[in-house]
Amino acid sequence: MISRIAAPSRTFTAEGATRGRAHLHCTRHSGPCAGFTLIEAVVALAVVAVLLAAIGAVVTTSARGTRSLEQHLALVETTRIVAATLPKDEPAALDGLSGEILGHRWRITLAPFIGSGIYQNPDSPWIPQTVVVRVRSPSGAVYGFETIRLQRRPVQ
């Protein structure tokens, strides 16, 4: 016998209950037996649960990606701040500079520029230097870049 969930205001009669078997007299899709079977209701709930789980996974992935992007942008902006505050006029020591800003540890390393195939004029008032900037975020991510700057040659 298939159980049916029916509207609470409807009633049905069972004939033949005295013989041990009840027979329901219902028309298809109307009358006192109209409703969903228990299996149909469980399948519908399972479909809704799967859809909610899929939506939850998409939202979680999106939030994680957004958080990662925000951390990366903060790291890049901190690197820009550090590079912009590099002293331009006074010669910095070749062992570099280091510090901390906004919870990010940074280090700047200066080295003489050595380029292959580039002629350096000894009479020039400029000395090319390689500048390496590295910034480490509180989470451990590292961002850096390498560039070349011209430093005024000290007057002798």
DRENDRENKOL-947003 format. One record per residue (C-alpha): chain; residue number from 1; z, y, x; residue in one letter. Coordinates in steps of 0.25 Angstrom, whole numbers, always signed. Each point is the difference from the previous one (the first is absolute). Layout:
BEGIN
<"A" NUM <Z Y X> "a">
...
***
This chain:
BEGIN
<"A" 1 <+0 +0 +0> "m">
<"A" 2 <-4 +14 +5> "i">
<"A" 3 <+11 +10 -2> "s">
<"A" 4 <-5 +14 -5> "r">
<"A" 5 <+7 +13 +1> "i">
<"A" 6 <-1 +7 -13> "a">
<"A" 7 <+3 +13 -6> "a">
<"A" 8 <+15 +0 -4> "p">
<"A" 9 <-3 +5 -14> "s">
<"A" 10 <-9 -12 -3> "r">
<"A" 11 <+5 -14 -4> "t">
<"A" 12 <-7 -13 -1> "f">
<"A" 13 <+3 -13 -7> "t">
<"A" 14 <+0 -14 +5> "a">
<"A" 15 <-4 -11 -8> "e">
<"A" 16 <+3 -14 +2> "g">
<"A" 17 <+13 +3 +7> "a">
<"A" 18 <+6 -12 -7> "t">
<"A" 19 <-9 -10 +7> "r">
<"A" 20 <+4 +5 +14> "g">
<"A" 21 <-12 +8 +3> "r">
<"A" 22 <-3 +15 -4> "a">
<"A" 23 <-14 +4 -3> "h">
<"A" 24 <-3 +15 -1> "l">
<"A" 25 <-10 +5 -9> "h">
<"A" 26 <-6 +12 +6> "c">
<"A" 27 <-14 +6 +1> "t">
<"A" 28 <-6 +4 +13> "r">
<"A" 29 <+3 +15 +4> "h">
<"A" 30 <+8 +4 -12> "s">
<"A" 31 <+12 -4 -8> "g">
<"A" 32 <+14 -4 +4> "p">
<"A" 33 <-5 -7 +13> "c">
<"A" 34 <-7 +12 +6> "a">
<"A" 35 <+5 +3 +14> "g">
<"A" 36 <-1 -4 +15> "f">
<"A" 37 <+4 -14 +5> "t">
<"A" 38 <+10 +0 +11> "l">
<"A" 39 <-10 -4 +10> "i">
<"A" 40 <-9 +12 -3> "e">
<"A" 41 <+12 +10 +1> "a">
<"A" 42 <+4 -6 +14> "v">
<"A" 43 <-14 +1 +5> "v">
<"A" 44 <+0 +14 -4> "a">
<"A" 45 <+13 +3 +7> "l">
<"A" 46 <-5 -7 +12> "a">
<"A" 47 <-13 +9 +0> "v">
<"A" 48 <+8 +13 -1> "v">
<"A" 49 <+10 -5 +11> "a">
<"A" 50 <-12 -2 +10> "v">
<"A" 51 <-6 +13 -4> "l">
<"A" 52 <+13 +7 +3> "l">
<"A" 53 <+2 -7 +13> "a">
<"A" 54 <-14 +4 +4> "a">
<"A" 55 <+2 +15 -3> "i">
<"A" 56 <+14 -1 +7> "g">
<"A" 57 <-7 -5 +13> "a">
<"A" 58 <-11 +11 +0> "v">
<"A" 59 <+11 +11 -2> "v">
<"A" 60 <+8 -6 +11> "t">
<"A" 61 <-12 +0 +10> "t">
<"A" 62 <-4 +14 -4> "s">
<"A" 63 <+14 +5 +2> "a">
<"A" 64 <+1 -7 +14> "r">
<"A" 65 <-13 +6 +4> "g">
<"A" 66 <+4 +14 -4> "t">
<"A" 67 <+13 -1 +8> "r">
<"A" 68 <-8 -5 +12> "s">
<"A" 69 <-10 +11 -1> "l">
<"A" 70 <+11 +10 -1> "e">
<"A" 71 <+7 -5 +12> "q">
<"A" 72 <-13 +0 +8> "h">
<"A" 73 <-3 +15 -4> "l">
<"A" 74 <+14 +4 +4> "a">
<"A" 75 <-2 -7 +14> "l">
<"A" 76 <-13 +8 +1> "v">
<"A" 77 <+6 +13 -4> "e">
<"A" 78 <+11 -2 +10> "t">
<"A" 79 <-10 -3 +11> "t">
<"A" 80 <-7 +13 -3> "r">
<"A" 81 <+13 +8 +0> "i">
<"A" 82 <+3 -6 +14> "v">
<"A" 83 <-14 +2 +6> "a">
<"A" 84 <+1 +15 -6> "a">
<"A" 85 <+13 +3 +7> "t">
<"A" 86 <-5 -5 +14> "l">
<"A" 87 <+3 +12 +9> "p">
<"A" 88 <-13 +6 +4> "k">
<"A" 89 <+3 +10 +11> "d">
<"A" 90 <+10 -6 +8> "e">
<"A" 91 <-3 -13 +8> "p">
<"A" 92 <+7 -12 -5> "a">
<"A" 93 <+6 -11 +9> "a">
<"A" 94 <-10 -12 +1> "l">
<"A" 95 <+11 -9 -4> "d">
<"A" 96 <-1 +5 -14> "g">
<"A" 97 <+8 +6 -11> "l">
<"A" 98 <+7 -8 -11> "s">
<"A" 99 <+9 +3 -12> "g">
<"A" 100 <+3 -2 -15> "e">
<"A" 101 <-5 +8 -12> "i">
<"A" 102 <+2 -4 -15> "l">
<"A" 103 <+5 -14 +4> "g">
<"A" 104 <-12 -3 +9> "h">
<"A" 105 <+1 -2 +15> "r">
<"A" 106 <-11 +6 +8> "w">
<"A" 107 <-5 +0 +14> "r">
<"A" 108 <-11 +8 +7> "i">
<"A" 109 <-5 -5 +13> "t">
<"A" 110 <-9 +9 +9> "l">
<"A" 111 <-9 -5 +11> "a">
<"A" 112 <-11 +5 +9> "p">
<"A" 113 <-13 -2 -6> "f">
<"A" 114 <-9 -10 +7> "i">
<"A" 115 <-13 -2 -6> "g">
<"A" 116 <-12 -8 +6> "s">
<"A" 117 <-12 +8 +2> "g">
<"A" 118 <+6 +14 -3> "i">
<"A" 119 <+0 +10 +12> "y">
<"A" 120 <+13 +8 +1> "q">
<"A" 121 <-2 +14 +6> "n">
<"A" 122 <+11 +2 +10> "p">
<"A" 123 <-2 +15 -1> "d">
<"A" 124 <+2 +0 -16> "s">
<"A" 125 <+12 +7 -5> "p">
<"A" 126 <+2 -12 -10> "w">
<"A" 127 <+6 -14 +3> "i">
<"A" 128 <-4 -11 -10> "p">
<"A" 129 <+12 -8 -5> "q">
<"A" 130 <+1 -13 -8> "t">
<"A" 131 <+10 +2 -12> "v">
<"A" 132 <+5 -13 -7> "v">
<"A" 133 <+9 +3 -12> "v">
<"A" 134 <+7 -12 -7> "r">
<"A" 135 <+9 +1 -12> "v">
<"A" 136 <+9 -11 -5> "r">
<"A" 137 <+5 +0 -14> "s">
<"A" 138 <+14 -4 -5> "p">
<"A" 139 <-7 -13 -6> "s">
<"A" 140 <-6 -3 +14> "g">
<"A" 141 <-14 +3 -2> "a">
<"A" 142 <-7 +7 +11> "v">
<"A" 143 <-11 +11 +0> "y">
<"A" 144 <-6 +6 +12> "g">
<"A" 145 <-12 +7 +6> "f">
<"A" 146 <-6 +4 +13> "e">
<"A" 147 <-7 +13 +3> "t">
<"A" 148 <-3 +9 +12> "i">
<"A" 149 <+5 +14 +1> "r">
<"A" 150 <-3 +11 +11> "l">
<"A" 151 <+12 +5 +7> "q">
<"A" 152 <-1 +13 +8> "r">
<"A" 153 <+0 -3 +15> "r">
<"A" 154 <+13 +6 +6> "p">
<"A" 155 <-3 +13 +9> "v">
<"A" 156 <+3 -3 +14> "q">
***
